[in-house]
Amino acid sequence: MLLLFAAVIVLWNWPESGQAAAADRQTPAPAAETPEPARTSAGDDGRAVPPTPSPTPVPTPPGTGSYVSASRPDGRRVTPREDLCYWGMELLDRDAKVHRCRFRSGSGQLLPDYSWGDPVPESEAVGQEWFSDAVFIGNSLAQGFMLYGGLKTADMYAMQSISVGNIFSEKVINAGGGRYVTIPEAMAWKSYAKVFVMLGINELSWASKETFYEEYARVIDRIRELEPDAELYLQSITPVTARESATSTSFTNPRIHEYNEVIRQLAEDKEAHYLYVYDAFADEEGNLPSGHTEDGIHPYGKYYAKWLTYLETHSVSEVKR
């Protein structure tokens, strides 16, 4: 009986012992150079915790060069800075007024703090070719710029006495063959990407600020009908001399500041750009220098070049979606 029990014990352990012996006789294979599998760890409840995934690769930071963002659906090759602006514009709330990538100068600089209604900030100067798709319209000040400013690449339709009250009715642009048309009618001859407006000096003598706002808004709406895709630039009224300001009942610099604020408000409300060209002509006291003008209002021809310099160093365009 004792011999039978011992035999059972040997037979019970024989497969495992045999396998161990066979394993001892095998030559160990060299270790394969494969990555070590991810380990799991036990959580508080004893269950296995899955391995922590590798972090998502970070796109190239802003800078120079070009790359393809794997997450960008169109796969376009762009610079890292442009890609950040792409996603920023996609995520921008459509009612938002400000975005770091929404506006750029004509020379390509991002204008992160700029918004509708702000005076266009100074930036690197653009060349005259930037104005090749532009039209300038307005009053006698715009006419002086047209004649003496030195800009050769833009179209210009301006005439003395033009205001928000008569721009739709005064036929002052020569259409040839003895026929004259209004400034808006002349604008319809061609399509423009930029429209620069100079109005306001004549309105100081007859229009209240409320009337000025309402009539100027009509002008803006008509321009948008003619050029729905164009960038619109509203230019401030320029200063008068200290003497003119002190003796006139209408053309005073304090009054000009009030009406310039109306123009600024229109730029904000109508999503246009506000160009504070007042600064181009003002001296340290904020007046038009007496030696720069004959009538106290209109600069001599040679000083209109300051206006062009201002525009060249204060350019802006909206980055389209």
C-alpha positions in Angstrom: 0.0 0.0 0.0 2.8 2.4 0.9 4.5 1.6 -2.5 1.3 2.4 -4.4 1.0 5.8 -2.7 4.5 6.8 -3.6 3.9 5.8 -7.2 0.9 8.1 -7.4 2.9 11.0 -6.0 5.6 10.5 -8.7 3.1 10.3 -11.5 1.3 13.4 -10.3 4.5 15.6 -10.5 6.1 14.0 -13.5 4.8 16.4 -16.3 6.0 19.5 -14.5 9.3 18.0 -13.6 9.8 16.7 -17.1 9.1 20.2 -18.6 11.5 21.8 -16.1 14.2 19.3 -17.1 13.6 19.9 -20.8 13.8 23.6 -20.3 17.1 23.1 -18.5 18.5 21.3 -21.5 17.5 24.1 -24.0 20.1 26.8 -25.0 18.8 30.2 -23.9 17.9 32.4 -26.9 19.3 35.9 -27.1 17.0 38.6 -25.8 15.0 40.3 -28.6 15.6 44.1 -28.9 11.9 45.0 -28.6 10.4 47.9 -26.5 9.4 46.8 -23.1 5.7 46.5 -23.0 3.8 49.1 -21.0 3.4 48.1 -17.4 0.2 48.4 -15.6 -0.2 49.1 -11.9 -2.8 48.2 -9.5 -5.3 50.8 -8.3 -6.7 51.2 -4.8 -9.3 48.6 -5.6 -6.8 46.1 -6.9 -7.7 46.4 -10.6 -5.1 47.0 -13.2 -4.7 50.7 -14.2 -4.0 51.2 -18.0 -0.6 52.8 -18.9 -0.5 56.6 -19.3 -0.6 57.5 -23.0 2.2 59.5 -24.6 1.6 63.2 -24.7 0.2 64.7 -27.9 3.0 66.2 -30.0 3.0 70.0 -29.7 2.9 72.0 -33.0 5.9 74.1 -34.0 5.7 77.3 -31.9 5.2 80.7 -33.5 8.2 81.7 -35.6 9.5 81.4 -39.1 9.7 78.5 -41.5 6.8 76.3 -42.7 5.3 73.0 -41.7 2.1 71.0 -42.2 -0.1 70.7 -39.2 -1.5 67.2 -39.0 -4.6 68.4 -37.3 -5.4 71.1 -39.8 -8.2 69.7 -42.1 -7.1 71.3 -45.3 -3.4 70.2 -44.9 -2.2 73.5 -46.3 1.5 74.4 -45.9 1.7 77.5 -43.8 4.0 79.2 -41.4 3.5 78.4 -37.7 2.3 81.9 -37.0 -0.2 81.7 -39.8 -1.5 78.4 -38.5 -2.1 79.9 -35.1 -4.1 82.7 -36.7 -6.0 80.2 -38.8 -7.3 78.3 -35.7 -7.8 81.6 -33.8 -10.1 82.8 -36.6 -12.0 79.5 -36.7 -12.7 79.6 -33.0 -13.4 83.4 -32.9 -17.0 84.2 -31.8 -18.6 85.9 -34.8 -19.8 88.7 -32.5 -16.4 89.4 -31.1 -14.7 92.7 -31.9 -11.1 91.9 -31.0 -8.8 89.1 -31.9 -5.0 88.9 -31.9 -4.9 87.8 -35.5 -7.9 89.6 -37.0 -6.0 92.7 -38.3 -2.7 93.2 -40.0 -0.9 96.2 -41.3 -0.3 96.5 -45.0 3.3 95.5 -44.4 2.1 92.2 -42.7 2.5 93.1 -39.0 -0.2 91.6 -36.7 -2.1 94.3 -34.8 -3.2 92.3 -31.7 -4.7 95.2 -29.8 -6.5 96.9 -32.7 -10.3 96.9 -33.0 -13.0 98.7 -35.1 -13.1 102.4 -34.0 -9.6 102.5 -32.7 -7.2 104.9 -34.4 -5.1 102.8 -36.8 -1.8 102.3 -35.1 1.6 103.2 -36.6 3.4 100.3 -38.4 6.1 99.7 -40.9 5.5 101.9 -44.0 3.9 100.4 -47.1 4.8 101.4 -50.7 2.5 103.2 -53.1 1.6 99.8 -54.7 -0.5 99.1 -51.6 -2.9 101.8 -52.7 -3.2 100.5 -56.3 -6.6 99.0 -55.6 -7.9 102.1 -53.7 -10.1 105.1 -54.3 -10.1 108.3 -52.3 -13.3 110.4 -52.2 -14.3 113.6 -50.4 -14.1 117.3 -50.0 -11.6 120.1 -50.8 -9.1 118.6 -48.3 -9.3 115.3 -50.2 -8.9 117.4 -53.4 -5.8 119.0 -52.1 -4.4 115.5 -51.3 -5.3 114.4 -54.8 -3.5 117.3 -56.3 -0.4 117.6 -54.1 -0.1 114.6 -51.9 2.1 112.6 -54.3 0.1 109.4 -54.4 0.1 108.2 -58.0 -1.4 104.7 -57.8 -5.0 105.3 -56.5 -8.1 106.7 -58.1 -9.4 109.9 -56.6 -12.8 111.6 -56.8 -13.0 114.8 -54.7 -14.2 118.4 -55.0 -14.6 121.4 -52.9 -17.9 121.9 -50.9 -18.7 118.2 -50.9 -20.3 117.0 -47.7 -22.5 114.2 -46.4 -25.5 116.3 -47.4 -24.8 116.7 -51.1 -22.4 113.9 -52.1 -25.4 112.1 -53.7 -26.6 115.1 -55.7 -23.6 117.2 -56.7 -22.4 116.2 -60.2 -18.7 117.2 -59.9 -16.8 114.4 -61.7 -16.2 114.8 -65.4 -17.4 111.7 -67.2 -16.4 113.0 -70.7 -18.4 114.4 -73.5 -19.5 117.3 -71.4 -21.3 115.0 -68.9 -20.7 115.1 -65.1 -21.7 112.6 -62.5 -21.7 112.4 -58.7 -18.9 110.9 -56.7 -20.8 107.6 -56.0 -21.7 107.3 -59.6 -18.0 107.7 -60.6 -17.1 105.0 -58.0 -19.4 102.5 -59.8 -17.1 102.6 -62.9 -14.6 100.3 -61.3 -14.3 97.8 -58.4 -12.0 98.7 -55.4 -10.6 96.8 -52.5 -10.0 100.0 -50.4 -12.1 103.1 -50.0 -10.8 106.2 -48.2 -13.3 108.9 -47.2 -12.6 112.5 -46.1 -15.7 114.3 -45.1 -16.7 116.6 -42.2 -15.0 120.0 -42.6 -17.9 121.6 -44.5 -20.5 120.0 -42.1 -19.1 122.0 -39.2 -21.0 125.0 -40.4 -24.5 123.5 -40.7 -24.9 120.0 -39.4 -25.5 119.0 -35.8 -23.5 116.0 -34.5 -26.7 113.9 -34.7 -27.4 114.9 -38.3 -23.7 114.4 -39.2 -23.8 110.9 -37.8 -27.1 110.0 -39.7 -26.0 111.4 -43.0 -22.5 110.0 -42.9 -24.1 106.6 -42.1 -26.1 106.9 -45.3 -22.9 107.5 -47.2 -21.2 104.5 -45.6 -24.2 102.3 -46.5 -24.1 103.4 -50.1 -20.3 102.7 -50.3 -21.0 99.2 -48.9 -23.6 98.7 -51.6 -21.2 99.7 -54.3 -18.2 97.8 -52.8 -19.4 95.1 -50.4 -16.0 93.5 -50.1 -13.9 96.6 -49.8 -12.0 97.8 -46.7 -13.5 101.2 -45.6 -11.2 103.9 -44.1 -12.8 107.0 -42.5 -10.4 109.8 -42.1 -10.6 112.4 -39.4 -11.0 116.1 -40.0 -7.7 118.0 -40.0 -6.9 120.9 -37.6 -7.2 124.6 -38.2 -4.8 127.3 -37.0 -5.0 128.7 -33.5 -6.2 132.0 -34.9 -9.0 130.4 -37.0 -10.0 128.3 -34.1 -10.2 131.4 -31.8 -12.1 133.7 -34.2 -14.5 131.3 -36.1 -17.9 130.3 -34.9 -17.8 127.0 -36.8 -14.2 126.0 -37.7 -12.7 125.5 -34.3 -10.4 122.7 -33.1 -12.6 121.9 -30.1 -15.5 121.5 -32.5 -13.4 119.4 -34.9 -12.5 117.1 -32.0 -16.2 116.6 -31.3 -17.0 115.7 -34.9 -13.9 113.5 -35.2 -15.4 111.6 -32.3 -18.6 111.1 -34.4 -16.4 109.7 -37.2 -14.6 107.4 -34.8 -18.0 106.2 -33.4 -19.2 105.6 -37.0 -16.0 103.5 -37.7 -16.8 101.4 -34.6 -20.5 101.0 -35.4 -20.1 100.4 -39.1 -16.9 98.2 -38.8 -14.6 100.6 -40.7 -11.1 101.8 -40.0 -10.5 105.2 -38.3 -7.5 107.1 -39.6 -6.6 110.0 -37.3 -4.9 112.2 -39.9 -5.4 115.2 -37.6 -2.0 114.2 -36.2 -0.3 114.5 -39.6 -0.8 118.3 -39.6 -1.1 119.3 -35.9 1.7 121.1 -34.1 2.6 120.5 -30.4 -0.4 122.5 -29.3 -2.7 120.6 -31.6 -3.2 123.4 -34.2 -2.4 123.7 -37.9 0.8 125.8 -37.9 0.0 129.3 -39.2 2.9 129.2 -41.6 1.5 126.1 -43.3 -1.7 127.7 -44.6 -3.2 130.8 -46.1 -6.8 130.5 -45.1 -6.3 128.8 -41.7 -7.9 125.6 -42.9 -6.3 124.2 -46.1 -2.5 123.5 -46.0 -0.2 124.7 -48.7 0.4 122.1 -51.4 3.8 121.0 -50.2 2.4 120.0 -46.8 0.0 117.4 -48.2 3.0 115.0 -48.4 2.6 114.6 -44.6 -0.8 113.1 -45.2 0.6 110.5 -47.6 3.4 109.7 -45.1 0.8 109.2 -42.4 -1.2 106.8 -44.5 1.8 104.8 -45.5 2.7 104.3 -41.9 -0.9 103.7 -40.6 -2.2 100.8 -42.8 -4.5 98.1 -41.7 -6.6 95.3 -43.3 -8.9 92.7 -41.8 -7.7 89.1 -42.1 -10.6 87.4 -43.9 -11.8 84.0 -42.7 
